[in-house]
Amino acid sequence: MAARFGIAHREGEVVREIPVSVGVLPGGPWPEPTTEVAALPLEMGRANIVGFLVAGASPRRALDESYLGFFQFAAGHIAKAISNARAYEEERQRAEALAELDRAKTVFFSNVSHEFRTPLTLMLGPIEEALSDNERPLPPEQRERVELLHRNALRLLKLVNTLLDFSRIEAGRLQAVYESTDLAS
């Protein structure tokens, strides 16, 4: 439609004679048809025209600078509303992408925690059996190594359990319990 009105420059254009192919434009509450139209670009920045405001002038008022200024003002507000709507939509899409990334991270941590937990548990069983075997006790040098292995496996299991708890809290499947602690003691 903009091409029919011959909009060739960024400032817009006033069409004083509407082409016959467009037809008769109503004059609002007046019986006379609209004969003048202002076609103004809707700009988002200097290099981005997103559309045009084509506004018919009242048949009972001349389309002078003041009237054209009103249309330009309206076009500016419409362009700003479009810009705001696009910015809101982009922000909403970014928030959705971040939420999806957060969900994927939570699922990943949960899966990794479970995968680490299983072999750790399977390792700790034989280690604890070797340490508690009174019939065939380990020699002192071996016992020292196995105790070191046991402590580090328990530490790693504690870290994995903490990671699993964290992923459960983030997923809303576990409620954190807060309590006061005297750090000095």
N, C-alpha and C positions, 0 to 999 in steps of 0.2 A: 504494500500500500504506500510505503514511503517513496518508492520509485515513481509512482504515479504523480506524486506531488512535486517531483523534481528536486528533492533535498540533496543539494550538492555540497554544502559546507556545514561546518560544525555549529554555526550560530543558529541554524534553523532557517525556515523560510515562511513567508506569508503568501498564501495563494489567494489572490483577489477574485479570480474567476474559477469556480470549481468545474472540472471537466464534466461533460455530459455523461460520460461512462460511469461516473460515481453516483449519479442520480441526485435527487433533491434531498437536501439535509434539513431536518426539522429545525425550526427556529425557537424551540422551547415553548414557552407559554404564548408566544406571538404567532400570528397567522403567517407572517412572512417567513420564507425559508432562509437559512443561513447561506450567505454568499461569500464570506471570507473565513479562511481557516489558517490557523497558525500551526505549523509542524515544527516541533522543537525536539532536538536530540535529548535522550536520557543518558547522561554520561556518568560513568563511574571512573573517575580519573580522566586525565586528558586524552588517553589513547584508547579508551574503551567505551564505545557507544553500545548500550544494551537494548535500545529500542527508541521509539519516538512517541511523543505526546502529540496527538493531532486533536486540536481543540477548535471547535467552531465558535466564531464570535457572534454575539447577539446581533440580530438584524437591525436592532434599534439603537446600536451604539457603534461609533466608529472604532476601528481597530487601530488605535493610536499607540504611542510609546508607553503610556501608563498601562493600558489594557494588555499590551504585549509583555510588559514587565510583570504583570500579574501571572500570565501564562508561563513566563520563564521561572518565576518563583515557584509555581506549582510543579513545573517539570523538575526543578532542583529538589523539591521535597519528595517527589515520586522516585527520582533516581536514588536519593538517600535511603528511602524505605527499601528499595530493591537491594541496595548495597548492604543494609543492615540485615535483611532477610538472608542474603547469601552468606554473610559473615556468620550469622547464627547457625545456618545449616552446616557450614564448614566446621565450626566449633563443635557442633553436635556430632558430626562424623568423626572428628578427632577424639572426642570423648568416648564414643562407641569403640573406636579402634583401640584406645588405651584400656578400656574395660575388657575387651576381648583379649588383649595382650596379658592383662592381669590375670584373667581366668586361665589362660594357657600356662602362665607361670605357676599358678597355684596347682594346676593339674600336674605339671612337670615335677614340681618339688614333692608333691604327694607320691607320685610314681617312683621317683628316684629314692625317696626315703624308704618306701616299701622294698624296693629292690636291694638297697644296702642293708636293710634290717635283717632280711632272711639269711644271707650268708654269715652275717655277724652272729646271729643267734646260733646257727649251725656250728660256727667255730668256737663259740663260748662254751657250748655243752662239753665237748671233749677236753677243753682246757680246764674247766672246773672239775671234771672227773679226774684228770691227772693230778690236780692239786689236792683233791680230797681222798685219793686212794691211799689208805693206810696199810693195805696188804703189800703193795709194791711201791713204796715212796720213792719219789724222784731224788737223785743225788743232789746235794746242795747247789752245785753249779747249774745243773739243769733246772732245778726248782726256781732259782733266781731268774733265769731267762723266761720261764713259763709264767712266773708272777708278773714280770714286766710286760709280757705279751697279754696277759689277762687284764692288767690295769689299762693298757692302751686300747684294747678291744672294748672294754667297758666305757672308756672315755669317748671312743668313736660312736658307740651305740647311744650314749647320752646325747651327743651332737645330732645324730640322725633322728632320735626321738624328738629333740627340740625342733628340728626342721619340720618334722611331720606335724607336731603340735601347731607350729606357726602356720603351716599351710591349711590345717583344719580351722584355725581361728579366722584366717582370711576368707575361707570358703563359707564361714558361718556355721560350721558343724561342731564347733567347740567354743565355749564361752571362757574368756580369760577371767581369772579371779585375781583381784588386786588386794594386797594387804600392806599395812604399814610395816616398815622395817627400820630398826635402829642401826644405821650403817656404822656408827662409831663402835658399837659393841661387836 
